[in-house]
Amino acid sequence: MGQNNSTELPNPLKTSAAPSSPQQELDSSQEEPSGSPQTSASSASGSTIPRSPPQKRRRTAKGETSQSQKETGMYLGGDSEMRFHIHPRDGIKICDHFLLGHCTQRESCPLHHTRYPYHWQIRQRDSKAWQSVSESAQRHLEKLYCDTGKEQIKFVDKDGAVGSIFLHSMKLVCFGPYDKVRRLSNTSDPKENPHFPTEWAAYWNRSGNWKKYEEPISQGLLAAYEQDKDSYSFEHQGHFFTVDVKRRVQRNRDKGYVRLVQRRPAYRSLLSMVPHLRTLPRRTWGTDILGENPRDGYCGSYPAASVPKPADGQAFLKMEVAPTEVAYHRVCALFHQTLSEEKTLVLGVYRIRNDDLWEKYARQKAAMSQACSLQEKHQLEKHLFYGSAADFLEPICQKNFDPSFSRLQAPIYGKGCYFSKSALYSHRHGLACKAGLRYMFLAKVLVGKTAVGNKLFRRPLPVVPGGQLCNSRVNSKSNTQVYVVSDNCQCYPYFLIKYKMLSDPVAVDD
């Protein structure tokens, strides 16, 4: 993770002090008796802090913009030369015109230009310079932050530093060289961004549970947040309440009882923003690519023409599938059938092009198709999952799946390469790397004729009814979840999925 070389020179930010935990805010206060302040709003007080004027930009090396060289490499990508910049001052929003693809000010825009309508940064303790967390951490943090029940997030960096952020106070503690965290945001006004504005909701805490304010209190309190007011007052059933917007506490003005208050945004998934978010690579096909649907019977050259041939001396090429592509949606939908979006976060989908492996696979598919009826041809090929540790990714992409890998598992259905219809099953056989990243292949597999396997099976394969040898073994005929093939010409590592478990610590610089 590189330092944020913004178009403004980094300078210390002045931010209000925050408590180390929500409980410390209540140490000298009483708890309010049950009953919810939910109905009518009256008044608000405080003043708006004017937006800071844009600073002069520091020119950077060619090809580098507002972020450090490492961040530029991380965030730039796709088919367009997208340029990003981030200002170090607080109180500046992300430019919605940029997100929607029509900011005319470009590098001179006084607003932030970022990949998503949110952006997370941590501040170096010594230099007071803000730096962006990694691409995967951006989405990981946002997913957790949008969960109202989540009060604390654990951090880790590549040097082994660990720490936590208390989401109620946004206070970062015990995190090595970093002392603060901040979240940048786009507008909450649907008139400025009708497609994915930040939709905030306000909550108050009752006996450890967060309750959503009802209207019109919610609208008034959120307006106080947006206008950076110090406090917001309202009346409910003859009682008067004041919310300290800065300290995020609500006080009953009659009895002095105090409750915690917070606001959180609604989660916006990447796929929901794809139609209008113009900061993403824009490679789009209206239909499936011929050869990527396992039922289309294709036996030709490598299907995805957009993936260039590997260079001379290079066995394979890995290319990211754009979120705007049909393939991305299909792979994610299949993955999340058994691994819930509430527990996992897909960070990337990649195509693997290895012409030598593909030619062997295509020849094998053509040969097996000759002995199949039309109905059997539709069932010949399947897309199946294969969990893998990071250390095995390159060998698999270079030389294909190795049947000897089954020695690392319990080969209960015989020796061979084990694949599954269930991403959850394959997840259990994969290993996370140090940063918590996980990998899973969605492979093309020629299952052909099947027979129930057992741990004693080796070559030759068992005979199926009719006197023919089977092509693969399965766990069960009635509820098939696992397929085992002994010949790796029957499989090809077509898609690679990179993902994380939401329960893992956030790796800020993976």
KEVEX-82480 format. One line per field, with one value per residue (C-alpha): residue in one letter; x, y, z. Coordinates in Angstrom, 2 decimals. Last residue first. Layout:
rest: c(A; ...)
east: c(X; ...)
north: c(Y; ...)
up: c(Z; ...)
This chain:
rest: c(D; D; V; A; V; P; D; S; L; M; K; Y; K; I; L; F; Y; P; Y; C; Q; C; N; D; S; V; V; Y; V; Q; T; N; S; K; S; N; V; R; S; N; C; L; Q; G; G; P; V; V; P; L; P; R; R; F; L; K; N; G; V; A; T; K; G; V; L; V; K; A; L; F; M; Y; R; L; G; A; K; C; A; L; G; H; R; H; S; Y; L; A; S; K; S; F; Y; C; G; K; G; Y; I; P; A; Q; L; R; S; F; S; P; D; F; N; K; Q; C; I; P; E; L; F; D; A; A; S; G; Y; F; L; H; K; E; L; Q; H; K; E; Q; L; S; C; A; Q; S; M; A; A; K; Q; R; A; Y; K; E; W; L; D; D; N; R; I; R; Y; V; G; L; V; L; T; K; E; E; S; L; T; Q; H; F; L; A; C; V; R; H; Y; A; V; E; T; P; A; V; E; M; K; L; F; A; Q; G; D; A; P; K; P; V; S; A; A; P; Y; S; G; C; Y; G; D; R; P; N; E; G; L; I; D; T; G; W; T; R; R; P; L; T; R; L; H; P; V; M; S; L; L; S; R; Y; A; P; R; R; Q; V; L; R; V; Y; G; K; D; R; N; R; Q; V; R; R; K; V; D; V; T; F; F; H; G; Q; H; E; F; S; Y; S; D; K; D; Q; E; Y; A; A; L; L; G; Q; S; I; P; E; E; Y; K; K; W; N; G; S; R; N; W; Y; A; A; W; E; T; P; F; H; P; N; E; K; P; D; S; T; N; S; L; R; R; V; K; D; Y; P; G; F; C; V; L; K; M; S; H; L; F; I; S; G; V; A; G; D; K; D; V; F; K; I; Q; E; K; G; T; D; C; Y; L; K; E; L; H; R; Q; A; S; E; S; V; S; Q; W; A; K; S; D; R; Q; R; I; Q; W; H; Y; P; Y; R; T; H; H; L; P; C; S; E; R; Q; T; C; H; G; L; L; F; H; D; C; I; K; I; G; D; R; P; H; I; H; F; R; M; E; S; D; G; G; L; Y; M; G; T; E; K; Q; S; Q; S; T; E; G; K; A; T; R; R; R; K; Q; P; P; S; R; P; I; T; S; G; S; A; S; S; A; S; T; Q; P; S; G; S; P; E; E; Q; S; S; D; L; E; Q; Q; P; S; S; P; A; A; S; T; K; L; P; N; P; L; E; T; S; N; N; Q; G; M)
east: c(-3.14; -2.68; -5.59; -6.36; -9.75; -9.91; -11.88; -15.61; -16.51; -14.93; -12.92; -12.98; -10.95; -12.68; -10.74; -12.60; -11.51; -9.30; -9.84; -10.95; -11.27; -7.67; -6.94; -7.65; -8.68; -11.96; -13.93; -17.33; -18.98; -22.52; -24.73; -27.94; -29.55; -26.46; -24.20; -20.62; -19.62; -17.05; -16.05; -15.77; -17.43; -16.29; -18.88; -20.48; -24.10; -24.53; -21.40; -18.00; -15.55; -12.49; -9.25; -7.66; -8.05; -11.07; -10.41; -11.74; -15.21; -16.99; -20.58; -20.55; -20.70; -20.93; -19.61; -18.15; -16.23; -15.26; -14.99; -13.65; -14.93; -11.71; -11.62; -9.32; -9.20; -7.71; -7.26; -4.13; -1.95; -3.48; -6.72; -6.87; -9.28; -10.98; -13.87; -14.47; -14.97; -17.98; -19.40; -18.97; -21.27; -21.38; -18.11; -14.79; -12.22; -9.28; -8.42; -7.93; -11.04; -14.36; -13.14; -9.90; -9.37; -7.70; -4.07; -3.60; -6.24; -3.59; -2.15; -4.92; -3.21; -5.33; -3.82; -0.17; 0.29; -2.92; -2.79; 0.88; 0.15; -2.78; -1.27; 0.43; -2.77; -4.59; -7.32; -11.03; -12.41; -15.90; -17.78; -19.06; -20.38; -19.76; -21.32; -24.89; -26.01; -24.08; -26.03; -29.32; -27.97; -26.63; -23.01; -20.22; -18.93; -19.08; -16.25; -13.84; -14.86; -14.52; -11.09; -9.93; -11.26; -9.50; -6.19; -6.52; -7.44; -4.42; -2.04; -3.87; -3.73; -6.16; -7.48; -10.49; -10.70; -13.38; -12.67; -13.39; -16.35; -17.40; -18.57; -20.79; -23.93; -23.41; -24.09; -21.84; -24.17; -26.00; -23.52; -20.97; -23.53; -24.79; -21.24; -20.27; -23.38; -23.01; -19.35; -20.09; -22.72; -20.05; -20.36; -18.38; -15.39; -13.74; -10.10; -7.45; -5.02; -2.63; -1.00; 2.18; 4.38; 7.45; 5.98; 3.23; -0.11; -2.86; -5.14; -8.37; -11.05; -11.53; -13.15; -13.89; -10.46; -10.63; -13.45; -15.39; -18.70; -21.52; -23.69; -24.56; -21.47; -22.12; -18.72; -18.15; -20.14; -19.91; -23.14; -25.38; -25.44; -21.69; -20.05; -16.54; -16.90; -14.18; -15.63; -15.57; -18.79; -21.15; -24.57; -25.45; -22.87; -24.31; -26.46; -23.64; -21.21; -23.58; -24.93; -25.31; -27.55; -25.59; -25.20; -26.16; -25.53; -27.08; -26.21; -28.76; -28.74; -31.17; -31.02; -34.56; -36.20; -33.69; -33.67; -30.25; -29.25; -25.60; -23.49; -20.69; -20.74; -24.49; -25.40; -29.05; -31.49; -34.75; -37.92; -40.71; -44.43; -45.02; -41.94; -40.25; -37.17; -33.74; -30.71; -27.16; -23.80; -24.78; -22.69; -25.37; -25.53; -25.67; -28.44; -30.34; -30.07; -31.62; -34.52; -35.29; -35.14; -37.39; -40.11; -40.20; -39.13; -35.78; -34.31; -33.63; -30.16; -30.14; -27.88; -30.62; -32.05; -29.65; -30.79; -30.55; -30.40; -30.52; -28.35; -28.99; -25.83; -26.96; -26.90; -28.97; -30.66; -27.39; -27.75; -31.53; -31.20; -29.39; -27.24; -24.10; -20.90; -18.88; -15.41; -14.76; -12.05; -9.58; -7.09; -3.88; -1.79; 1.79; 0.75; -3.00; -3.83; -7.03; -8.95; -11.93; -14.93; -17.07; -19.86; -17.70; -15.07; -12.03; -9.62; -5.93; -3.28; 0.21; 1.66; 3.79; 1.26; -1.50; -4.32; -7.60; -10.47; -13.89; -16.10; -19.76; -21.44; -25.19; -25.88; -24.23; -23.35; -19.87; -19.19; -19.91; -18.02; -14.95; -14.78; -15.37; -12.52; -10.38; -10.38; -9.11; -6.44; -6.65; -6.10; -3.47; -3.83; -0.64; -0.18; 3.55; 4.01; 0.69; -0.08; -3.74; -6.16; -8.43; -11.77; -13.68; -17.38; -19.27; -16.74; -13.66; -12.69; -12.58; -12.83; -14.31; -12.45; -12.39; -9.19; -8.23; -11.47; -13.56; -16.08; -17.40; -19.65; -19.14; -21.70; -19.00; -17.34; -20.61; -21.13; -17.92; -16.97; -17.60; -15.28; -15.70; -12.22; -9.07; -6.59; -7.95; -8.26; -7.58; -8.47; -7.79; -9.49; -7.59; -10.24; -10.37; -9.98; -7.53; -6.42; -7.08; -4.18; -1.59; -2.54; -2.40; 1.18; 2.24; 0.68; -2.72; -3.69; -2.45; 0.25; 0.60; 3.35; 4.92; 3.04; 2.07; 1.21; -2.25; -3.04; -5.61; -9.37; -11.37; -12.61; -16.35; -18.06; -18.95; -22.69; -24.01; -25.85; -29.40; -32.31; -36.01; -39.29; -39.56; -42.52; -42.97; -40.32; -38.75; -39.02; -40.06; -38.10; -36.41; -33.37; -30.02; -28.16; -25.05; -21.49; -20.02; -22.29; -19.81; -17.29; -19.66; -19.40; -15.66; -12.46; -14.32; -13.73; -11.85; -12.94; -10.91; -8.25; -6.38; -2.61; -1.23; -0.57; 0.30; -2.72; -2.84; -2.60; 0.42; -1.38; 1.33; 1.57; 0.00)
north: c(-7.06; -3.63; -2.97; -6.62; -6.47; -9.26; -12.35; -12.59; -11.22; -14.27; -13.22; -13.85; -14.37; -16.52; -18.17; -19.13; -21.62; -24.14; -27.00; -30.56; -33.83; -33.74; -34.08; -37.80; -39.31; -37.42; -37.15; -35.46; -34.37; -33.10; -35.79; -36.37; -39.51; -40.94; -40.36; -39.37; -39.34; -41.00; -39.91; -41.16; -44.54; -47.56; -49.08; -52.50; -51.39; -50.53; -48.69; -50.36; -49.17; -47.12; -48.84; -47.12; -46.66; -47.16; -48.25; -45.07; -45.50; -44.15; -44.10; -44.28; -41.56; -41.22; -37.90; -35.64; -33.36; -30.57; -26.84; -25.28; -22.64; -22.26; -21.04; -18.64; -17.14; -13.90; -13.71; -11.57; -14.52; -16.85; -18.71; -22.46; -24.41; -27.72; -26.28; -23.73; -26.59; -27.87; -24.35; -23.67; -26.61; -28.39; -30.02; -31.07; -33.63; -34.51; -38.21; -41.24; -42.88; -41.72; -41.35; -39.69; -38.05; -34.83; -33.88; -37.15; -35.86; -33.47; -36.48; -36.04; -32.81; -29.93; -28.18; -27.61; -23.83; -22.57; -25.37; -24.75; -21.00; -21.41; -24.05; -21.72; -19.68; -22.67; -24.20; -24.96; -26.52; -25.65; -27.21; -25.98; -29.02; -30.74; -33.96; -33.28; -31.53; -34.12; -36.88; -35.52; -35.47; -39.01; -39.41; -41.57; -38.85; -36.27; -38.00; -37.43; -33.81; -33.07; -34.69; -32.64; -29.45; -30.25; -30.92; -27.69; -25.77; -27.03; -25.91; -22.60; -21.55; -18.69; -18.24; -15.97; -13.99; -13.12; -10.59; -9.53; -11.78; -11.08; -13.85; -14.27; -12.25; -12.89; -16.54; -19.35; -22.06; -20.34; -17.49; -19.08; -19.77; -16.17; -14.83; -16.86; -15.83; -12.13; -12.08; -14.02; -11.49; -8.81; -5.43; -6.66; -6.99; -10.42; -10.08; -11.56; -14.37; -15.44; -18.83; -20.65; -17.63; -18.25; -16.28; -14.02; -15.50; -15.06; -12.13; -12.45; -10.58; -13.63; -15.50; -18.97; -20.65; -22.54; -24.92; -27.68; -25.96; -28.27; -25.37; -26.90; -25.81; -22.16; -20.53; -21.95; -19.31; -16.17; -15.68; -12.84; -9.05; -8.73; -5.94; -4.73; -1.39; -1.35; 0.34; 4.08; 4.52; 3.34; 3.35; -0.25; -1.71; -0.20; -3.20; -5.59; -3.79; -4.05; -0.91; -1.31; 1.19; 3.84; 4.09; 6.75; 6.61; 7.46; 6.27; 6.89; 9.28; 10.00; 13.57; 13.58; 16.52; 17.11; 13.44; 13.18; 11.54; 10.72; 10.81; 12.97; 15.36; 15.16; 15.81; 14.79; 16.77; 15.35; 16.94; 14.91; 15.60; 12.50; 13.11; 16.44; 17.15; 18.74; 18.42; 19.32; 20.51; 20.93; 19.45; 20.22; 16.56; 15.38; 17.86; 16.73; 13.16; 14.22; 16.02; 13.13; 10.58; 12.59; 12.90; 9.97; 6.92; 6.40; 2.94; 0.90; -0.45; -3.12; -3.03; -2.14; 0.53; 2.26; 4.93; 4.70; 7.07; 5.84; 7.05; 6.32; 7.28; 8.02; 5.11; 5.77; 9.16; 10.98; 14.74; 14.60; 11.53; 13.68; 11.54; 12.68; 10.69; 9.49; 9.51; 7.25; 8.08; 6.24; 7.56; 6.63; 4.42; 3.21; 0.19; -0.25; -0.21; 1.84; 3.49; 5.59; 5.84; 6.61; 4.13; 2.03; 1.18; 0.40; -2.30; -3.08; -5.45; -4.84; -7.92; -6.18; -6.99; -5.13; -6.28; -4.68; -5.87; -4.26; -3.30; -2.40; -4.56; -4.72; -1.88; -3.75; -1.02; -0.74; -4.42; -4.20; -0.92; -2.33; -5.36; -3.26; -0.87; -3.64; -5.49; -2.42; -1.75; 1.01; 4.59; 6.74; 9.87; 11.64; 12.67; 11.97; 10.21; 8.50; 7.57; 8.10; 5.44; 5.81; 4.42; 5.46; 5.48; 6.11; 3.74; 4.18; 7.59; 11.21; 13.49; 16.96; 20.16; 19.03; 20.23; 16.71; 16.27; 19.43; 18.09; 15.34; 13.19; 9.50; 8.77; 8.38; 11.58; 13.54; 12.11; 13.69; 12.24; 14.70; 17.10; 17.82; 16.71; 17.86; 15.42; 15.64; 12.47; 12.04; 9.40; 9.06; 6.43; 5.60; 3.35; -0.36; -1.84; -0.68; 2.08; 1.39; -0.84; 0.61; 4.08; 2.88; 1.67; 4.88; 6.92; 8.49; 11.75; 11.10; 8.85; 8.05; 10.60; 11.51; 13.79; 17.42; 18.81; 20.28; 23.64; 23.44; 23.34; 25.71; 24.28; 23.78; 26.05; 24.58; 24.74; 26.14; 24.67; 24.21; 21.97; 22.24; 20.35; 16.74; 14.42; 10.65; 8.21; 8.83; 5.22; 4.02; 2.10; 4.02; 6.16; 4.89; 7.18; 9.11; 9.42; 6.36; 6.69; 7.89; 5.34; 2.57; 3.51; 2.79; 4.78; 8.06; 10.44; 13.71; 16.02; 16.18; 18.54; 16.89; 17.04; 17.88; 15.91; 18.06; 18.34; 16.40; 13.53; 11.35; 8.87; 6.64; 3.22; 0.00)
up: c(0.27; 1.81; 4.17; 4.93; 6.68; 9.25; 8.19; 9.00; 5.57; 3.98; 0.99; -2.75; -5.91; -8.54; -11.38; -14.56; -17.28; -15.46; -18.00; -17.35; -19.27; -20.48; -16.76; -16.94; -13.60; -13.16; -9.91; -9.66; -6.40; -5.79; -7.31; -5.41; -6.88; -8.55; -5.56; -4.79; -8.43; -10.67; -14.15; -17.72; -17.27; -19.21; -21.49; -21.11; -21.43; -17.76; -16.50; -16.13; -13.50; -14.50; -15.37; -13.49; -9.76; -7.53; -3.95; -2.32; -3.78; -6.83; -8.06; -11.85; -14.48; -18.25; -19.55; -16.85; -19.20; -16.77; -17.42; -14.27; -11.88; -9.95; -6.36; -4.61; -1.15; 0.16; 3.93; 3.65; 4.67; 2.08; 2.65; 2.02; -0.16; 0.58; 2.56; -0.19; -2.65; -0.69; -0.32; -4.03; -4.68; -8.05; -7.03; -8.49; -7.32; -9.57; -9.39; -7.12; -5.75; -4.32; -0.72; -1.79; 1.63; 0.61; -0.02; -1.92; -4.30; -5.60; -7.48; -10.05; -11.18; -12.44; -15.44; -16.34; -16.41; -14.81; -12.26; -11.44; -11.09; -8.73; -6.45; -3.97; -3.58; -2.07; -4.18; -4.19; -7.38; -8.59; -11.50; -14.87; -16.66; -19.98; -21.30; -20.22; -23.42; -25.43; -23.64; -24.98; -28.53; -28.12; -27.17; -28.64; -30.92; -28.13; -26.22; -29.11; -29.64; -25.90; -25.75; -28.72; -27.09; -23.78; -25.46; -27.46; -24.29; -22.38; -25.11; -25.61; -21.96; -21.39; -17.87; -17.41; -14.17; -11.62; -8.88; -5.32; -4.54; -0.95; 1.33; 4.40; 3.65; -0.06; 0.78; -0.40; -1.75; -4.60; -4.26; -6.60; -9.32; -9.21; -9.17; -12.23; -14.16; -13.35; -14.36; -17.56; -18.63; -18.61; -16.87; -13.86; -16.22; -16.33; -15.34; -17.58; -16.74; -19.49; -19.82; -20.76; -21.39; -23.53; -26.40; -25.12; -24.08; -26.68; -26.06; -24.03; -25.99; -28.23; -25.36; -26.81; -27.11; -30.39; -31.34; -29.56; -28.69; -27.57; -26.31; -22.93; -20.98; -21.91; -22.31; -25.79; -27.64; -25.54; -23.62; -24.72; -24.65; -24.38; -22.41; -21.71; -19.91; -17.25; -14.15; -13.43; -15.39; -12.65; -14.38; -15.30; -12.86; -9.67; -8.65; -9.54; -7.24; -4.31; -2.68; 1.08; 2.88; 4.74; 8.52; 11.04; 14.76; 18.11; 21.62; 24.36; 27.31; 30.14; 31.44; 32.81; 31.05; 28.24; 27.25; 25.64; 22.36; 21.66; 18.50; 19.94; 16.96; 16.34; 19.97; 19.71; 21.85; 23.16; 24.50; 26.07; 25.54; 23.45; 21.31; 20.70; 18.60; 18.80; 16.51; 17.40; 16.11; 12.50; 9.71; 7.10; 6.08; 9.70; 10.56; 7.47; 8.71; 12.01; 10.31; 7.97; 10.76; 13.06; 10.40; 10.08; 12.06; 13.67; 13.17; 16.29; 17.13; 19.80; 22.87; 25.34; 23.04; 20.70; 18.29; 14.52; 11.52; 7.92; 5.04; 1.38; -0.48; -4.02; -6.51; -9.64; -9.26; -8.54; -8.16; -7.80; -5.58; -2.98; -0.67; -2.44; -2.65; 0.33; 1.84; 4.81; 7.32; 9.51; 12.04; 13.86; 11.60; 12.20; 14.29; 14.51; 18.20; 17.86; 15.02; 16.06; 13.74; 16.85; 16.14; 13.83; 16.41; 14.26; 15.24; 15.06; 13.84; 12.47; 10.79; 8.17; 5.42; 7.26; 9.55; 10.57; 12.78; 12.53; 15.47; 15.92; 13.27; 13.93; 11.52; 8.64; 6.13; 7.67; 7.02; 3.29; 3.02; 4.73; 2.44; -0.68; 0.04; 1.53; -1.80; -3.62; -1.02; 1.58; 0.51; 2.12; 4.21; 5.27; 8.91; 8.45; 11.80; 12.48; 8.91; 8.16; 6.90; 3.88; 2.73; -0.40; -1.20; -4.45; -6.07; -8.25; -6.92; -8.14; -5.11; -5.53; -6.48; -10.14; -11.84; -12.94; -14.93; -14.88; -17.41; -15.13; -17.32; -16.56; -13.85; -11.18; -12.39; -12.26; -8.79; -7.52; -4.14; -1.34; 0.45; 4.18; 5.21; 3.46; 1.93; -1.63; -3.68; -7.39; -9.96; -13.67; -15.81; -18.97; -20.45; -21.31; -17.86; -15.28; -13.01; -9.33; -8.35; -10.66; -9.52; -5.92; -6.37; -8.05; -5.29; -5.82; -7.45; -10.95; -12.35; -16.06; -16.50; -13.19; -10.87; -10.84; -7.43; -7.43; -5.94; -3.18; -3.61; -1.40; 1.90; 2.04; 4.54; 7.96; 8.43; 11.66; 14.64; 15.78; 14.89; 15.62; 15.98; 14.89; 15.50; 15.89; 17.02; 20.38; 21.57; 25.00; 27.58; 30.37; 29.52; 30.71; 33.08; 32.15; 33.44; 31.72; 28.72; 26.11; 27.33; 26.22; 22.56; 22.52; 22.24; 22.26; 19.34; 19.15; 16.37; 13.22; 12.01; 9.17; 8.92; 5.49; 2.32; -0.72; -2.95; -6.19; -3.84; -3.27; -1.04; 0.43; -1.10; 0.00)
